[in-house]
Amino acid sequence: MTFNQAIGKMMHEVESGSKEPFIIFRNADGGWHCDTIVNQYGDKYDWVDDIQDPFALTFTSADFDGGSFPYVYDKILTERLRAEYESAPFHDADIDELKALMNLLEENIGELSSEATEYLTLYDRPLAALYDMTPISLKSDDPDFDYDSDKVGVFIEAVEAEVHDKLHNRKKQEIPKELETSQEQLEESNKRKIHGYEEKFSIQLAGKHVVFAENPNDESLYLVCYVQSNNPLGLEECYNDEVFADYVEAMRGFTDRLDGLVEQLETDRSAIGLAVNPLTAAACMSGGESIDWENQLVIVKADILSPEYRSAEHQLAICIGGFGSKSGAMGKAVYVEELYSGKQCRYNRYQIEGVADLDKLPQWAVSKFAEYRRVQEALKEPSVFKFGGYHFKPYRKYDKSEMSKDKTVSDNTLRRMSSDFGLAISAYEWKKDGVDSMSLR
């Protein structure tokens, strides 16, 4: 099992809010494992004591607070790096540099590409490997900071370059020149192999591939399934697979899946009710490439999106950070929040057309961006703080008996907020970003 698959296995526990502890560890062969460690009576399984991995980690769903797959992935990876930092020997290492590296990683692990993080999970000692990859001093001259934040971009670029070089040089060395394949042979070798079936053709639609595959050695000759890769490592996962003995029935299964995705897209477009008009560089401000993009409305290039998503509601996004959002920075990552849906995405800087010109956008986009800016201005008030998509400001003291039973924030959320901020949340009123109604009125 890969690290990615182990995280996928634990996501059910995270999403269900299970209180049962589970452990994630590597075996002697480097494979990852994840499982619960107690039985239905709360007794620990005997095999847990036999685990040899010194960096094995135990969690419950409460440790992730219902976080997304990327959040869980990054948290567990950094926790494992922290375990290595605290318990493994580092010979001839500068302790202050190692500390700076560890703190940098805990705050910036999300800036590494999926290729880099996947590569790190192959190591028994990933922190030691990263220490060796670091080309510069990360220590800060300011005693109040653990690392020099101005060097984060250089560090990320250096790690990305070394990982890419190692992976691609290794691939070149493993393929002798006399065994180099033609383009046709290469395309053939890249066909998916699914449960012993080889892909014959596929169509991409609505973020998925519908695949038709064949196995001439099985009495059920044909397999039809969905394939998608919406995980941090971009690894393809097969689901809703079905086998057929008859070609015509298999083709019907294939076209039924396509019809379902087309209907889904039509329903989504009807619900949105917006014109399907792709935006180009002509809708951008001149000179926008030379300014910082954070909190700016940017346009994602249409040609990097699937054809069915090449329209303004998928292209217009608010930049919320990333090293690539800074003009002239060495980093590439640009994190955005889609203006229409609020969905958060990651792009590289070259995949962004530039900063949108409000005079050239549809009215819905202008109004929605104005609403976003109004909320951001409200959050600048000294007495206002933000949590979980809500913003709070002092109101009057409420008793529990006064609170409406149909309030939009649960008691558990109230307790969590009280713990996080050390306040009596009942003394505050809150608003969902961009929504005027109070939840405690």
C-alpha angles and dihedrals in degrees: 000000000000124000088253092054091047090054090048090053093054095046091084089060092046095048094044093052092235115179094206113114118239132189132218119199146144125246126220091273093056096253119140123235134187128183144139113271103208134059127230090280094054094253118139117245115247094234092065091073090055094061109119099190106115091201098050111143131210123204144162125212089260089070089067101037093217093308124173126260093264091049093051091044094052095042094053093045092051091044088055091049088050091051090052091047093052101042111022125085117248109195117205092359124141101241094209092050090049091051091049090050093050094050092045090054094049090056100035108030089116091065092068116092122247088251091058097045092045089052092050092054088063090067126087086209107031095164091054089050091051091048089056091049094053108105099185142042110270097189116119122233087215110084090211093066130063095211140011105263091197089068097053093093092050090049093050092048092049093050092046091050094049094046091048091047094049094047097046096040089051091052091050092050092050093057112065114214093245089059097051110132133224120250090258092052090047092053089049092051090051093061114116120259110208121181090329094314122115121221115250098179141338140191125212117220137151093002094308139090119229105210131199112197137175138210112186091190095061125078087227094062101185138053127192122189148142120258124193138161106204095145130101094260095047091235114162118243126193121216143160089032121173131182128216136190093202123066095214092051090048091051089050089053089050095050092043089059091049091048090052092053092047090051090049091053092047091050091049093049092047091051091049092047095198130133114260098237120148117219123228137191087278088076092058130095116252112251093019091127091067097057133073111267102206110127089005124122107245135184121233113219110259096220094062090059125077111266093252091057099048098115138101097264090060097036101048112082140158113239109233100178146290131147090268091061090072118087111246094005120145093228123090106197117110117184116202142175115218109244095221103039104021090231113152119228140171124227136167117249093250089059092064120085093205142261114335121246105227091208090064099047132093115266095249090060094048091050094046093049090049088054090051091052091048090056092047091053091050090053091059091071108112092232095051125090132177131228133166097344093314130100123212137204133173115279126156130307113272127199118221089246090060095054116104113245090223095055114146096234117067126230089248090056090049091053092047091050091048090052094047097047102027091233140121097249090198087073090065138069120215140200131200107240108277094005121111102200119096119232096215101044 
